Amino acid sequence: VAMLGICSFVEIAKSLAEDEPAARKRALLIGVGQYPHLPEALQLRGPLNDVRLLQQVLESRLNFATSEIALLTDDLPAESLPTRDNIVRELRRLGNEARKNDEILIYFSGHGTQQPDNPLSEADDAEADGMDEVLCARDVRKITVQNGREIPGGIVDDEIAVLLDAP
């Protein structure tokens, strides 16, 4: 009778383990070197190379499947350019598709900056220095009186947190 109890427990444990999806390694690699709305002095040469080299390392040494690596770079078609909309779309997709135990790498090579912390942000994280960190997407523009304190085309750290934590 004791043996039957152990076998049943082992079978149940195996069944539960089989129901849990295997962990995946997933990556979003973003490289922005071309900023059409910024002066020539602010264009970058290295981001595309950075992304390609990291992609090689992920595939050849860290066992990431090519199909699990999303790229947003300046040399790709419009739906894969590193624009604000495309980056937000891919962050949202990663957050929505993430499963327990997945390993997710998000890499950004390009300009970054800061802007005043938005107290009305969905993320509840008052910044000690009063500033939010901002990734500058390909379509970033300078702050003007019309757009106030926020950088057009920028992606604020609070927004990234909400996109990835929502699911």
N, C-alpha and C positions, 0 to 999 in steps of 0.2 A: 504494500500500500504506500509506504514512504517513497519507493522508487517511482511509482506512478505520479505522485505529487511532484517530484523533481523533474520528471520528463515533461509533464504538463507545463511547469514553470519555464523550462528551457524552450519549449515550443512557442509559448506566448512571448517570451523575450525575443526570440528570433523573428517572430511575426511583427512585433513592434519595431524592431531594428530595420526590417525590410521596408516598412511603411515610411520611414524617415528618409527623405531624399538625400542623395550624396551631396556633399559640399562641392561647390564649383569655385574655380578661380576666374574672376572677371575683372576687366580693366577698361577704363575710359582714359584715353591718352589725347590730350589737347595741346596743339602747337599753334601759336599765333605769332607770326612775324610781320604780316602785312596788315597795316592799319590805314585803310583808305581815307579816313577822315582826320588823320594826324599828319604833322609835317614829316618830311623825309628823314630828319634827324632822329625821329622816334621809331623808325622801322627797324626790325630785328632780323638777323641772318641765321641765328642758331636754333630756334624752336623746332623747325621741321626736322633737322638733324637729330636733336634731342629725342624727339618722339620716335623716330625710326630706330635709333640705337636702343632705346628702352624696349621697344616692341621686340627686337631681336633677342634681347636678354630674357624677357618674359617667356618667349616661345622656346628658346634653345636651352635655357638653364633653369627656369622656374616652372616649367610644365604648364604654361597657360596655353589653352587651345586657341588657334588663330580666330576661330569663330566666336570666342568669348572676349575678344579685344576690339573695342569700338574706337575708331580714330576720327578726330576732327582736326583737319589741317588745311592750310592755305592752298595746297595743290590738288584738292579733291573737288568733286562736283558740288553744286550749290547746297544740296541737302546734308553734306558733310563738311561744309566750311565751319570754322570755329566762331560762328556768330552767337550772339546772346541767345536767340531763340533755339538754335540747334544745341547749344550747351545745356540749356535748361531742359529741353526735351530729353536729352540723354541722361542727365542726372535724375530726372523724374522716372525714366524707364528703369534705370538701375535700382532706384529705391523701390519701385513697384514690383520688380521681378526678383528682388533679393529674397533668399531663403535662409533659414537658420543655418549657421556654420559656413555660409559662403564667405570667401575671401574676396574683398573688393579693393582695387587700387584705382585711385583717381589721381592723374598726373597732369599738371598744367605748366607749360613753358610759354611765357609771354610776359607782358607788363602787368603789374599789380599796383595798387595804390590804396589810399584810405579816403574815407569821407566821414562827415559827422555821424555819430550813432543815431539811428532812428528809434526814438522811444516808443513808436507805435508798431514796431516790427512784431511779426508773429512769434519769432524766437525770443524767449524771455532771458536775455543775457546782457545786462548792462555792462558796457565796456569800461574797464577801469580808466582808460585814457580818453574816453569819450569818442572814440573813432571806430568805425567798422572797416574791416579789410575788404578790398574789392578786387576781383579778377577782371582784367580788361579784355573783353571779347573783341573780335575783329571789327565790329561795327561801333566801337566805343567812340564817344564824342566828348568834347570839353564841356564842362559845366558852364551854363549861361544863366542869366537872370530868369529866363523863362522856365528852365527846368529845376531851379532851386538848388537844393543841397545834394541831390543825387546825381551820380554820373551816368548819363545815358549810355546804354550798351554795357554797363558794368554789372557784375554779378556779386552781390554782397554776401559775406560769410553767413549772415543770418538766413538768407534765402536758401543757400546750399544746405544748411542744417534742416530747414523745414522740408525741402525736397527729399532728402535722404531719410528723414525720420518719420515722415507722414505714414507710410504703410505700417 
